[in-house]
């Protein structure tokens, strides 16, 4: 999947401004259920293709959320509202 994503073309301004890939952290229960964080795995494979770093410690998961699969776009926004935070040390970047 990362190889296919790596071939996606982006507008020049996006290419210039990409700084890093940040995987979305899973809740502990979802991690136990899946056995891995698929966003982290894809980002780890994609980062070298795009020649940008992988920043795994930028987001913290504050709470578990419902599965997004059957939610409307509006419900998805409400579902993740407040679910993530940025540690104080990362805000100074």
C-alpha positions in Angstrom: 0.0 0.0 0.0 2.8 2.4 0.9 4.4 1.8 -2.5 1.2 2.8 -4.3 0.7 5.8 -2.0 4.3 6.8 -2.6 3.5 7.4 -6.3 0.6 9.8 -5.6 1.3 13.2 -7.1 0.8 16.3 -5.0 0.6 19.9 -5.9 4.0 21.7 -5.7 3.0 23.7 -2.5 2.1 20.4 -0.7 5.4 18.8 -1.8 7.3 21.8 -0.4 5.5 22.0 2.9 5.4 18.3 3.8 7.4 18.0 7.0 6.7 14.6 8.5 4.3 11.7 8.7 2.4 11.4 12.0 0.6 8.1 12.6 -2.7 8.2 14.5 -2.4 6.5 17.8 -4.7 3.7 18.7 -6.4 3.2 22.1 -4.9 0.4 24.2 -7.9 -1.8 23.7 -7.9 -1.4 19.9 -4.2 -2.1 19.8 -4.7 -5.3 21.7 -7.5 -6.3 19.4 -5.5 -5.6 16.2 -2.0 -6.5 17.4 -0.5 -3.5 15.6 -1.1 0.1 14.6 -1.7 0.0 10.8 -1.3 3.8 10.4 2.2 3.5 12.0 3.1 0.6 9.7 2.0 2.4 6.6 3.7 5.6 7.6 7.0 3.7 8.5 7.0 2.3 4.9 6.0 5.6 3.3 8.4 7.9 5.1 11.5 6.7 3.3 9.7 6.8 -0.1 8.8 10.4 0.5 12.1 11.1 2.2 10.5 12.7 5.2 10.7 11.7 8.9 8.2 9.6 10.8 7.1 11.4 14.1 5.5 8.8 16.3 5.4 10.8 19.5 3.6 13.9 18.3 0.0 12.8 19.1 -1.4 11.3 22.2 -4.7 9.4 22.4 -6.7 10.8 25.3 -9.8 8.6 24.9 -11.2 5.6 23.1 -13.7 6.3 20.3 -16.3 4.3 18.4 -15.3 2.8 15.1 -15.6 5.4 12.3 -16.6 2.8 9.6 -20.4 3.4 9.8 -20.5 7.1 10.8 -21.4 10.1 8.6 -18.7 12.8 8.1 -20.3 14.9 10.8 -20.5 12.0 13.3 -16.9 11.2 12.6 -15.8 14.7 13.6 -17.9 14.5 16.8 -16.5 11.1 17.5 -12.9 12.1 17.6 -13.4 15.6 19.1 -11.1 15.7 22.1 -9.7 12.2 21.5 -6.2 13.5 20.8 -3.7 15.9 22.3 -0.3 17.3 21.5 2.2 16.9 24.4 3.6 20.3 25.6 7.1 19.4 24.5 5.9 19.0 20.9 4.1 22.3 20.8 7.4 24.2 20.8 8.5 22.6 17.5 
